[in-house]
Amino acid sequence: MTATDRSIELINVAAQAAADKLAHDIIAYDVSDVLAITDAFLLASAPSDRQVKAIVDEIEERLNRQLQTKPVRREGDREARWVLLDYVDVVVHVQHSEERVFYALERLWKDCPELDLPEDAVATRGKADEHAKRQAAEQELDGELS
């Protein structure tokens, strides 16, 4: 079994919304062969709680506006460290970069086929590493200036 056309449509709209809000490392997996409860997972991350919330809000708003769908469940909103949007056919995970590294969901789903995503979403791969290096350089510079 493979992800349905509807699931792929949801994933693509959500991935583009995440990319538009500058999410990092957007990736999607077809989990339909290993899970009976959903077809696909979308993973994205951001370096701050505020940006996690902005990404989640944009995904939810865009899926509602473009595809007339709302999540049946939204979890993790209060802390904004790992927010889950459950659309039944698709589950969206938006994590703070630290949680993304710690939980490493990619390791769990690495044997599942990766879904093609819009070009803007694919271009986000490696952004978390770039951001971490930039932050480390800024902290080093701040240390030298003090």
C-alpha positions in Angstrom: 0.0 0.0 0.0 1.2 3.5 -0.7 0.1 7.0 0.5 -3.1 8.1 -1.2 -3.2 11.1 -3.6 -5.1 13.0 -0.9 -2.3 12.4 1.6 0.3 13.5 -0.9 -1.6 16.6 -1.6 -1.9 17.4 2.1 1.9 16.8 2.6 2.8 19.1 -0.3 0.6 22.0 0.9 1.9 21.6 4.4 5.5 21.3 3.3 5.2 24.5 1.2 3.6 26.3 4.1 6.5 25.2 6.4 9.1 26.3 3.9 7.4 29.7 3.5 7.8 30.2 7.3 11.5 29.2 7.1 11.3 25.8 8.6 14.4 23.7 8.6 15.0 20.2 7.2 11.6 19.4 5.9 11.1 15.8 5.0 8.1 13.5 4.5 7.8 9.7 4.7 5.2 7.3 3.3 4.5 5.2 6.5 1.4 3.5 5.0 3.1 0.1 4.9 4.1 0.1 8.5 1.3 2.0 10.2 -2.4 1.4 9.8 -3.4 4.7 11.4 -1.9 7.2 8.9 -0.4 7.3 5.4 2.4 9.9 5.8 4.5 11.9 8.3 5.9 15.3 7.6 8.8 16.5 9.8 10.0 20.1 10.0 12.0 22.0 12.6 12.8 25.6 13.7 15.4 27.1 16.0 12.9 28.8 18.4 9.6 28.1 20.0 8.1 31.2 18.4 9.0 30.0 15.0 7.7 26.5 15.7 4.3 28.2 16.5 4.4 30.3 13.4 5.1 27.3 11.2 2.3 25.3 12.8 -0.2 28.1 12.4 0.7 28.6 8.8 0.4 24.9 8.0 -3.0 24.7 9.7 -4.3 27.9 8.1 -3.1 26.9 4.6 -4.5 23.4 4.8 -7.8 24.8 5.9 -7.9 27.5 3.2 -6.6 25.5 0.3 -7.9 22.0 1.1 -10.8 22.7 3.5 -9.4 20.4 6.2 -8.7 20.9 9.9 -6.6 18.7 12.2 -8.6 16.3 14.3 -6.0 16.8 17.0 -3.3 19.4 17.8 -0.8 18.5 20.6 2.2 20.2 22.2 1.0 23.8 21.5 1.6 25.1 25.0 5.3 24.4 25.1 5.9 24.8 21.3 8.8 22.4 21.5 7.1 19.6 19.5 3.7 20.3 18.0 1.8 17.5 16.3 -1.0 18.1 13.9 -3.1 15.0 13.2 -5.0 15.1 9.9 -5.8 11.3 10.1 -4.2 10.6 6.7 -1.2 12.7 7.5 0.6 13.6 10.7 2.7 16.8 10.8 5.5 17.1 13.4 7.1 20.5 13.9 9.8 20.4 16.4 12.3 22.8 18.0 15.7 22.0 16.6 16.9 20.6 19.9 14.0 18.1 20.1 14.5 17.2 16.4 18.1 16.1 17.2 17.2 14.4 20.5 14.3 12.4 19.2 15.7 11.8 15.7 12.4 10.6 14.1 14.2 10.1 10.9 16.0 7.2 12.4 12.7 5.5 13.2 11.3 6.0 9.7 14.5 5.7 7.6 13.3 2.4 6.0 10.1 4.1 4.8 10.0 5.7 1.3 10.7 9.4 1.3 8.0 11.4 -0.4 8.8 14.0 -3.1 8.2 17.5 -1.8 8.0 21.0 -3.4 11.4 22.5 -4.4 11.2 25.1 -1.6 10.8 22.4 1.0 13.7 20.4 -0.3 15.9 23.5 -0.3 15.5 23.6 3.5 17.7 20.5 4.0 20.8 21.3 6.0 19.4 24.6 7.3 19.5 23.5 10.9 23.2 22.7 10.6 23.8 26.1 9.0 21.9 27.8 11.7 23.8 26.0 14.5 27.2 26.9 12.9 26.1 30.5 12.5 25.0 30.7 16.2 28.3 29.1 17.4 30.3 31.7 15.4 28.2 34.5 16.8 28.7 33.2 20.4 32.4 32.9 19.8 32.6 36.5 18.5 30.6 37.7 21.5 33.0 36.0 23.8 36.0 37.7 22.0 34.3 41.1 22.3 33.6 40.8 26.0 
